[in-house]
Every structure is written in structure tokens, then in C-alpha cells.
């Protein structure tokens, strides 16, 4: 990342907004690598953005303006939903939301393989494996809260 930032440093100034989707790279790192006062926004989208169902966390760097955050959110709202967060939460978001959907894909893939090995093709032909993934979020949250019996929810 340092090399890339060095390569663009000569063309990035206060009039430009740098929107980074690089996992684990802080706005502070980017700001220190570029000119003083550069406007940096850090975004962590997830893979469902590829089909218009993404979630993206947006964090502003020190030099970023409210309009910069609004721009980044508009870009990522075009492929899902975005929320503005404090940057200290971005690593957790990366692990949970950025990478989380991949775990669902692995589970579904394993279930499909099990169905194929047992000649139970009706399971995946009728979307039985994927249907729970498409349930309304409030239904999913209620089920999770009930299962965990977690009072904070």
C-alpha cells in the first residue's frame, strides 16, 4: 500500500477525496503518506455489494469534510446500504461484515455438496438451503435473540 500511495502522492491534494476500501489500512496511514490536509474516507463494503445487497461501513479521516462522507455513502448506497462509523470500529466491521458473508457461502456450499452426495437434489433445486438467508432482517434478529436469550438485544 505504501508504494501505491507514493505513486499517487503527486496528484493527490486537498481538492481530491481518497476513498479507500483497503482492509486494515487506516485513514491515518493514508494521510501520513500523502500531502497534508488530504481528505480520506475509509470504507469496508462486503461481497453482497456485487449483487446490490451490500453493507458498507464508512469512516472519515481527519481532513475529510461532511460532503466527502456524503459522497462516499452515495457511492456505496448505490450497491446496498452504508453507515457512518467511528474508525476504531472498522477492523471489527471488516471481520464481521466484510468477511462474514463468505462464511454463509461456505455453509451453503457444504450443504449443497451433502445433498448431492445423498442424491437429495430437491433441497437445492427448490431453494430450501438458501431461503433462510433471504428472510427479513427483523425475523432473523428475533430468531437470534430468542436463541441466545440475550437481554441486551
Secondary structure, 3 states (H helix, E strand, C coil): CHHHHHHHHHHCCCCCEEEECCCCCCHHHHHHHCCCCCEEEEEEECHHHHHCCEEEEEEECCCCCHHHHHHHHHHHHCCEEEEECCHHHHHHHHHHHHCHHHHHHHHHHHHHHHHHHCCCCHHHHCCCCCHHHHCCHHHHHHHHHHHHCCCCC
